[in-house]
């Protein structure tokens, strides 16, 4: 007698679908330990606003506070770029540069 075998569809690894917040929790616990043990105040929370369901932070670290960096990405020294899909439409290589604050 022949049996039918059925395999579940293969899904991508769990890590490709979920953001890992472990480092964030570890940093919060470290900050809490330093605060409790050495009476050193933890970093100030980040100042941000929410506009049309989009989180916006200032580009100035002194105004923003907190520990989160802001990254500006430039392509050929421009903040905006446009490309077409497909290998036939390739343009000369572009230069990408990131500025972190």
C-alpha positions in Angstrom: 0.0 0.0 0.0 1.3 3.4 -0.9 1.1 6.3 1.5 1.1 9.9 0.6 3.6 12.1 2.4 2.9 15.7 2.9 5.4 18.3 4.0 4.5 21.6 5.4 5.5 24.6 3.2 9.0 25.8 4.1 9.0 29.2 5.6 11.9 31.6 5.8 13.8 31.5 9.1 12.0 33.1 12.0 14.8 35.7 12.2 13.9 37.1 8.8 10.4 38.0 9.8 10.9 39.4 13.3 13.1 42.2 14.6 15.4 41.2 17.4 15.1 43.6 20.4 17.5 41.6 22.6 20.2 44.3 22.5 17.7 47.0 23.4 16.6 45.1 26.5 20.2 44.3 27.5 21.2 48.0 27.2 18.2 49.0 29.4 19.2 46.5 32.0 22.8 47.7 32.0 21.6 51.3 32.4 19.4 50.3 35.2 22.2 48.4 37.0 24.6 51.4 36.7 21.8 53.7 38.0 21.0 51.5 41.0 24.6 50.5 41.9 26.5 53.7 41.1 23.7 56.3 41.3 24.5 57.4 37.7 21.3 58.6 35.9 20.4 56.7 32.8 20.5 58.4 29.4 17.7 60.8 28.7 14.9 59.3 26.5 14.9 60.3 22.9 12.8 63.3 21.9 10.6 62.5 19.0 7.3 63.4 17.4 4.8 61.3 15.4 3.5 62.9 12.2 0.9 61.0 10.2 1.9 57.7 11.9 5.6 58.3 11.1 8.1 58.7 13.9 10.4 61.7 13.3 13.5 62.6 15.3 15.6 65.7 14.9 18.9 65.5 13.1 20.7 67.2 16.0 22.0 64.8 18.7 22.0 67.5 21.3 18.3 68.2 20.8 17.3 64.6 20.2 19.0 63.2 23.3 18.9 59.5 24.0 21.2 56.9 22.5 19.7 56.3 19.1 21.7 57.5 16.1 20.2 59.2 13.1 21.5 58.2 9.7 21.4 60.3 6.6 22.0 58.5 3.4 23.4 60.2 0.3 23.6 58.8 -3.3 26.0 60.8 -5.5 25.8 63.6 -2.9 22.0 63.8 -3.1 19.4 62.8 -0.6 17.1 61.5 -3.3 17.7 59.1 -6.2 15.7 57.3 -8.8 16.5 54.1 -10.5 14.9 51.8 -13.1 14.6 48.1 -12.6 16.5 45.7 -14.9 20.0 45.1 -15.9 19.5 46.6 -19.4 19.0 50.1 -17.9 22.1 50.2 -15.7 23.7 53.5 -15.2 27.3 54.1 -14.1 28.1 53.0 -10.5 26.7 55.3 -7.9 28.5 56.5 -4.7 26.7 55.9 -1.5 27.7 57.8 1.7 26.1 57.7 5.2 26.4 60.4 7.8 25.7 59.4 11.4 24.9 61.7 14.3 
